[in-house]
């Protein structure tokens, strides 16, 4: 995969892209709180069918940070990042996990970017965060990181390599950015608006996800005009990392049929 950047709104946003001859539309993947493009490394395997890009939102990975308050201001800045990369890569399919799902839903509702499909993976139309977690993110970052890596939160299994890499990514993003992410999730609520998103949508969830459980994804199916749901067995919130082959199979099946 190739590293690239785009300049927009006075800052530089980094992303990775791989095109192995796929003739489908470009898929742009958007990570969640305290993450980076690296959570999507398994999805680059789809590049022989669909070119795949993965962004580092502002303040994450190799992207410059943005001066934005937690909440709608930060979310809008992240939307700007995604629009810039989508325009640079020609992406018309957006895949968002958790906070990334909030970003792509906000984009679909508020911006004029032409979209062929959305994939909402481990996310929700409302993303309330436990008050204890918000307090730990402010006062005891190590406890917050440990909590998020507890049973059936980010991961279902106990693969230490995945857990340690995920913890390292949060520390790389840092306490301030990660707290901003979760506080932005906490204020996010588009339950009254998701019915206005009329592009083909896949709600994709890990079987054991306790952060954004299957019921959140059933809500998308009930409320959105063109949404289907798939469950990835034996995974939790980061299904794309924990079971990339199954995640990719569900994604490819959807795109092959609908795009």
SEBAMI-741153 format. One record per residue (C-alpha): residue in one letter; x, y, z. Coordinates in Angstrom, 2 decimals. Layout:
<pts>
(pt "A",(X,Y,Z)) ...
</pts>
This chain:
<pts>
(pt "X",(0.00,0.00,0.00)) (pt "X",(1.16,3.50,-0.78)) (pt "X",(1.42,6.37,1.69)) (pt "X",(-0.04,9.70,0.60)) (pt "X",(-1.21,13.03,1.99)) (pt "X",(-3.67,15.73,1.05)) (pt "X",(-3.62,19.40,2.07)) (pt "X",(-6.93,20.94,3.12)) (pt "X",(-8.30,23.46,5.59)) (pt "X",(-4.77,24.48,6.56)) (pt "X",(-3.61,21.02,7.59)) (pt "X",(-2.18,17.81,6.15)) (pt "X",(-4.14,14.58,6.30)) (pt "X",(-2.38,11.26,5.72)) (pt "X",(-3.81,8.09,4.25)) (pt "X",(-2.82,4.77,2.74)) (pt "X",(-4.13,3.41,-0.54)) (pt "X",(-3.78,0.15,-2.41)) (pt "X",(-5.04,-0.57,-5.91)) (pt "X",(-4.24,-4.07,-7.15)) (pt "X",(-6.26,-3.75,-10.33)) (pt "X",(-9.72,-3.71,-8.81)) (pt "X",(-12.32,-2.31,-11.14)) (pt "X",(-14.91,-1.54,-8.47)) (pt "X",(-15.33,1.84,-6.80)) (pt "X",(-12.71,2.95,-4.29)) (pt "X",(-13.50,2.10,-0.67)) (pt "X",(-12.38,4.57,2.02)) (pt "X",(-12.12,3.23,5.58)) (pt "X",(-12.43,5.50,8.62)) (pt "X",(-11.11,4.36,12.01)) (pt "X",(-12.58,4.84,15.45)) (pt "X",(-11.53,6.64,18.63)) (pt "X",(-7.82,6.62,19.36)) (pt "X",(-7.10,4.58,16.23)) (pt "X",(-5.41,5.02,12.88)) (pt "X",(-5.43,3.64,9.35)) (pt "X",(-3.63,0.55,10.71)) (pt "X",(-6.85,-1.03,12.00)) (pt "X",(-7.80,-1.60,8.35)) (pt "X",(-4.64,-3.44,7.31)) (pt "X",(-6.58,-6.64,6.65)) (pt "X",(-8.99,-4.85,4.32)) (pt "X",(-6.26,-3.97,1.83)) (pt "X",(-6.59,-7.60,0.71)) (pt "X",(-9.74,-6.50,-1.12)) (pt "X",(-7.72,-4.26,-3.45)) (pt "X",(-7.76,-6.75,-6.34)) (pt "X",(-11.53,-6.16,-6.52)) (pt "X",(-11.96,-2.71,-4.99)) (pt "X",(-9.20,-0.12,-4.50)) (pt "X",(-8.95,0.45,-0.74)) (pt "X",(-7.90,3.60,1.11)) (pt "X",(-7.65,4.16,4.87)) (pt "X",(-7.37,7.55,6.51)) (pt "X",(-5.63,8.91,9.59)) (pt "X",(-8.08,11.42,11.04)) (pt "X",(-6.62,14.69,12.33)) (pt "X",(-4.37,14.08,15.33)) (pt "X",(-4.10,10.36,14.62)) (pt "X",(-1.38,8.34,12.92)) (pt "X",(0.59,10.60,10.59)) (pt "X",(-2.02,13.36,10.20)) (pt "X",(-1.62,16.85,11.61)) (pt "X",(-3.93,17.69,14.49)) (pt "X",(-6.71,20.23,14.39)) (pt "X",(-7.69,22.78,17.02)) (pt "X",(-11.27,21.68,17.65)) (pt "X",(-13.43,21.23,20.72)) (pt "X",(-14.85,17.80,21.46)) (pt "X",(-18.30,17.29,20.00)) (pt "X",(-19.72,18.58,16.76)) (pt "X",(-16.71,20.82,16.05)) (pt "X",(-14.26,17.91,16.16)) (pt "X",(-16.65,15.67,14.25)) (pt "X",(-16.99,18.29,11.50)) (pt "X",(-13.21,18.57,11.27)) (pt "X",(-12.98,14.81,10.85)) (pt "X",(-15.64,15.01,8.14)) (pt "X",(-13.46,17.57,6.35)) (pt "X",(-10.58,15.08,6.51)) (pt "X",(-12.67,12.33,4.94)) (pt "X",(-14.08,14.57,2.22)) (pt "X",(-10.56,15.66,1.27)) (pt "X",(-9.27,12.10,1.02)) (pt "X",(-12.40,10.88,-0.76)) (pt "X",(-11.99,13.61,-3.37)) (pt "X",(-8.26,12.84,-3.73)) (pt "X",(-8.88,9.11,-4.22)) (pt "X",(-12.24,9.16,-5.98)) (pt "X",(-13.73,7.08,-3.16)) (pt "X",(-17.49,6.60,-3.27)) (pt "X",(-17.88,3.83,-0.67)) (pt "X",(-17.26,4.82,2.95)) (pt "X",(-16.64,2.29,5.72)) (pt "X",(-16.75,3.69,9.24)) (pt "X",(-16.06,1.98,12.56)) (pt "X",(-17.39,3.46,15.82)) (pt "X",(-16.40,7.18,15.75)) (pt "X",(-15.64,6.61,12.06)) (pt "X",(-19.26,5.57,11.60)) (pt "X",(-20.38,8.84,13.18)) (pt "X",(-18.09,10.68,10.79)) (pt "X",(-19.41,8.97,7.65)) (pt "X",(-23.04,9.35,8.75)) (pt "X",(-22.50,13.06,9.38)) (pt "X",(-20.88,13.35,5.96)) (pt "X",(-23.74,11.52,4.25)) (pt "X",(-26.28,13.78,5.95)) (pt "X",(-24.53,17.14,5.58)) (pt "X",(-22.20,17.10,2.59)) (pt "X",(-22.67,16.79,-1.17)) (pt "X",(-20.08,14.06,-1.77)) (pt "X",(-21.45,11.52,-4.25)) (pt "X",(-21.69,8.13,-2.57)) (pt "X",(-22.40,4.65,-3.90)) (pt "X",(-22.67,2.93,-0.50)) (pt "X",(-21.97,3.11,3.23)) (pt "X",(-20.75,0.42,5.61)) (pt "X",(-21.47,1.11,9.28)) (pt "X",(-19.24,-1.30,11.18)) (pt "X",(-19.44,-1.41,14.95)) (pt "X",(-21.19,1.93,15.37)) (pt "X",(-24.55,3.47,16.18)) (pt "X",(-26.92,6.32,15.44)) (pt "X",(-26.31,7.37,19.06)) (pt "X",(-22.95,6.66,20.71)) (pt "X",(-23.28,7.37,24.42)) (pt "X",(-20.15,6.67,26.45)) (pt "X",(-20.13,5.52,30.08)) (pt "X",(-19.54,8.41,32.46)) (pt "X",(-16.89,6.37,34.26)) (pt "X",(-14.97,5.94,31.01)) (pt "X",(-15.18,9.66,30.25)) (pt "X",(-13.82,10.41,33.73)) (pt "X",(-10.98,7.88,33.33)) (pt "X",(-10.07,9.34,29.95)) (pt "X",(-9.66,12.68,31.71)) (pt "X",(-8.08,11.57,34.98)) (pt "X",(-6.62,8.06,34.56)) (pt "X",(-5.78,7.28,30.94)) (pt "X",(-4.19,3.90,31.74)) (pt "X",(-7.37,2.75,33.45)) (pt "X",(-9.41,3.87,30.43)) (pt "X",(-7.17,1.98,28.02)) (pt "X",(-7.32,-1.12,30.21)) (pt "X",(-11.12,-0.93,30.46)) (pt "X",(-11.51,-0.67,26.68)) (pt "X",(-9.42,-3.79,26.24)) (pt "X",(-11.55,-5.78,28.67)) (pt "X",(-13.71,-8.73,27.71)) (pt "X",(-15.97,-8.26,24.66)) (pt "X",(-15.26,-4.58,24.29)) (pt "X",(-12.72,-3.96,21.53)) (pt "X",(-11.90,-7.68,21.18)) (pt "X",(-13.65,-10.96,21.91)) (pt "X",(-10.57,-13.18,21.84)) (pt "X",(-7.35,-12.88,23.80)) (pt "X",(-4.79,-12.41,21.01)) (pt "X",(-2.08,-10.49,22.84)) (pt "X",(-0.60,-9.16,19.59)) (pt "X",(-3.87,-7.45,18.71)) (pt "X",(-4.40,-6.13,22.21)) (pt "X",(-0.88,-4.71,22.55)) (pt "X",(-1.00,-3.12,19.08)) (pt "X",(-4.37,-1.55,19.90)) (pt "X",(-3.11,-0.18,23.22)) (pt "X",(-0.02,1.21,21.47)) (pt "X",(-2.22,2.97,18.90)) (pt "X",(-4.20,4.67,21.69)) (pt "X",(-1.02,5.80,23.38)) (pt "X",(0.25,7.06,20.05)) (pt "X",(-2.91,9.13,19.54)) (pt "X",(-2.49,10.30,23.13)) (pt "X",(-4.81,11.11,25.98)) (pt "X",(-6.07,14.47,24.69)) (pt "X",(-7.02,13.23,21.23)) (pt "X",(-8.52,9.96,22.48)) (pt "X",(-10.60,11.80,25.08)) (pt "X",(-11.75,14.25,22.39)) (pt "X",(-12.81,11.30,20.25)) (pt "X",(-14.88,9.63,22.96)) (pt "X",(-16.46,12.90,24.07)) (pt "X",(-17.38,13.57,20.45)) (pt "X",(-18.99,10.15,20.29)) (pt "X",(-20.87,10.90,23.50)) (pt "X",(-22.59,13.94,21.96)) (pt "X",(-23.37,12.19,18.66)) (pt "X",(-27.04,11.40,18.04)) (pt "X",(-28.62,11.19,14.57)) (pt "X",(-31.46,8.80,15.43)) (pt "X",(-33.97,11.26,14.00)) (pt "X",(-31.97,11.73,10.80)) (pt "X",(-30.64,8.35,9.64)) (pt "X",(-33.82,7.71,7.67)) (pt "X",(-32.61,10.47,5.32)) (pt "X",(-29.57,8.40,4.27)) (pt "X",(-30.81,6.65,1.16)) (pt "X",(-27.66,5.06,-0.30)) (pt "X",(-27.27,1.27,0.02)) (pt "X",(-25.93,0.59,3.50)) (pt "X",(-24.48,-2.43,5.28)) (pt "X",(-24.67,-2.55,9.09)) (pt "X",(-21.82,-4.86,10.09)) (pt "X",(-21.30,-5.90,13.70)) (pt "X",(-19.25,-8.30,15.78)) (pt "X",(-21.33,-10.95,17.52)) (pt "X",(-20.06,-10.07,21.00)) (pt "X",(-19.63,-6.31,20.63)) (pt "X",(-20.63,-4.74,23.95)) (pt "X",(-19.64,-1.18,22.97)) (pt "X",(-21.98,-0.97,19.95)) (pt "X",(-24.08,-4.15,20.21)) (pt "X",(-26.10,-5.81,17.44)) (pt "X",(-29.23,-3.92,18.57)) (pt "X",(-27.60,-0.68,17.41)) (pt "X",(-27.27,-2.17,13.93)) (pt "X",(-30.78,-3.57,13.94)) (pt "X",(-31.88,0.04,14.46)) (pt "X",(-30.19,1.02,11.19)) (pt "X",(-32.08,-1.72,9.37)) (pt "X",(-35.37,-0.59,10.89)) (pt "X",(-34.89,3.13,10.26)) (pt "X",(-32.88,3.45,7.05)) (pt "X",(-34.58,2.99,3.67)) (pt "X",(-31.94,0.68,2.17)) (pt "X",(-29.95,-1.09,4.87)) (pt "X",(-29.05,-4.72,5.46)) (pt "X",(-27.20,-6.29,8.36)) (pt "X",(-24.47,-8.89,8.77)) (pt "X",(-22.98,-10.32,11.96)) (pt "X",(-19.34,-11.42,12.20)) (pt "X",(-19.14,-14.38,14.55)) (pt "X",(-16.60,-14.70,17.37)) (pt "X",(-15.64,-11.02,17.35)) (pt "X",(-16.37,-7.85,19.25)) (pt "X",(-15.95,-4.17,18.35)) (pt "X",(-12.89,-4.40,16.09)) (pt "X",(-14.13,-7.22,13.86)) (pt "X",(-12.04,-5.98,10.94)) (pt "X",(-8.90,-6.72,12.95)) (pt "X",(-10.01,-9.80,14.83)) (pt "X",(-11.54,-11.70,11.90)) (pt "X",(-10.47,-9.87,8.74)) (pt "X",(-11.34,-12.70,6.34)) (pt "X",(-14.93,-12.92,7.59)) (pt "X",(-15.24,-9.14,7.67)) (pt "X",(-13.94,-8.89,4.11)) (pt "X",(-16.25,-11.64,2.88)) (pt "X",(-19.29,-9.79,4.24)) (pt "X",(-18.08,-6.49,2.81)) (pt "X",(-17.30,-7.96,-0.60)) (pt "X",(-20.62,-9.79,-0.77)) (pt "X",(-22.45,-6.54,-0.11)) (pt "X",(-20.43,-4.51,-2.60)) (pt "X",(-20.63,-7.17,-5.32)) (pt "X",(-24.42,-7.21,-5.03)) (pt "X",(-25.17,-3.55,-4.42)) (pt "X",(-22.40,-1.53,-6.08)) 
</pts>
